[in-house]
């Protein structure tokens, strides 16, 4: 609470003395610097970027530094798939067969529920569980429907989003993280975990070699640019935008991250990402007066507890919430 009170004091002071220029991207901003000092105790490295919808002011810390995206890259996959939906190359009600050999490991996985052949899901339902549950089977199926990882990155470049690349399926990412002989399908993972049970204990362990791989990385500013392109209907039609943000509003992972310290009932549409020493969360937060801001928070190289990593992200979100809301009231 002491930290948050000091942030509010900084917000009010900045709003009263510096005005709109305060929000320009700069690692020297008082609020950003205070967040960095506090977060250093909770995570290995943190970067974030935020912008109020309709404003041209950006607040960022380490905004140009690349971070492993983990499952936050699923926002880019959804964007590429919805672009194909808008082009009538796919439809949301189109059924897709999910065979046993397509099943990937992961939390809340389809593979844990559907153990027999005969599963079909619509594109819309695949999107739903990819975002809300971070299901990896759904994700890799949708990457295929998007045309592959390279097609997802190509779609980002079409939108002018650089410093952001999608290079592998989730099966490939997890397989390489664990040192498996191939993508992390249920069959491969079961065999590996049977012969190397210690693999089950490293899911939250920092892996600097994995983080050093430049694939599937983005900067906070690049992710922010994608979020803004989605919201403005630049990345997709207004109908597809509404569908995606609605899905993101039902996300059930990461309740202690962006949402963790916000006032109860604050609308948040977001997507989390977690692997090794990486904990991320990106999305949109709505203020009490109806204004909204987009935010991307990335962390890496953490040896702290998962609760501490979540708390760092929550502190960023609450500090910026206070900046945009309390700071606005101070200027009135």
Secondary structure as UniProt FT lines:
FT   HELIX           2..17
FT   HELIX           19..23
FT   TURN            27..28
FT   HELIX           30..39
FT   TURN            40..42
FT   STRAND          45..52
FT   TURN            53..54
FT   STRAND          58..61
FT   TURN            63..64
FT   STRAND          66..68
FT   HELIX           70..73
FT   HELIX           74..86
FT   TURN            87..88
FT   TURN            92..93
FT   STRAND          95..98
FT   HELIX           100..102
FT   TURN            107..108
FT   HELIX           110..113
FT   STRAND          119..122
FT   HELIX           123..132
FT   HELIX           136..146
FT   HELIX           149..158
FT   TURN            159..160
FT   HELIX           170..178
FT   HELIX           186..195
FT   HELIX           197..201
FT   TURN            203..204
FT   HELIX           208..212
FT   TURN            215..216
FT   STRAND          217..219
FT   HELIX           220..231
FT   TURN            232..233
FT   HELIX           238..248
FT   TURN            249..250
FT   TURN            255..261
FT   TURN            264..265
FT   STRAND          268..275
FT   TURN            276..277
FT   STRAND          278..286
FT   TURN            288..289
FT   STRAND          292..300
FT   HELIX           306..331
//
